[in-house]
Amino acid sequence: MGRSVLWGIVMIIKSSAALRNEYLQISAMAKALGEPIYITNKGEVDGVFMSVEAFEQREKMLAHRASILEAELARLAGAPTYSMADVRSRLMEKYRNQRACESFSVNEIS
């Protein structure tokens, strides 16, 4: 198995010919390791192969990071921030209002 270390990260490298000839083994390796496999063409990195599960996990992680970045940018731009006590208080108030509306509607119908 071709391995290379870049910035302290072990990279698995396979040629495009190996992908073509050993697809099932490379697919099983990608699923087992959960890491991308770099595909080369004529010695140059040309693409990345990874399992669907690893891809979906990576997409979820990137979306989560994007939402954190968005919140941080909003905070830096002056958007209001709330303490845990503030959030709890607002949720309790919302819950009480919802319960009051539900009980009012039930009494109205009865």
Secondary structure, DSSP 4 states (H G I P E B T S, - for coil): -EEEEETTEEEEEEEHHHHHHSHHHHHHHHHHH-S-EEEEETTEEEEEE--HHHHHHHHHHHHHHHHHHHHHHHHHTT-----HHHHHHHHHHHHHHHHHHHHHHHHHH-
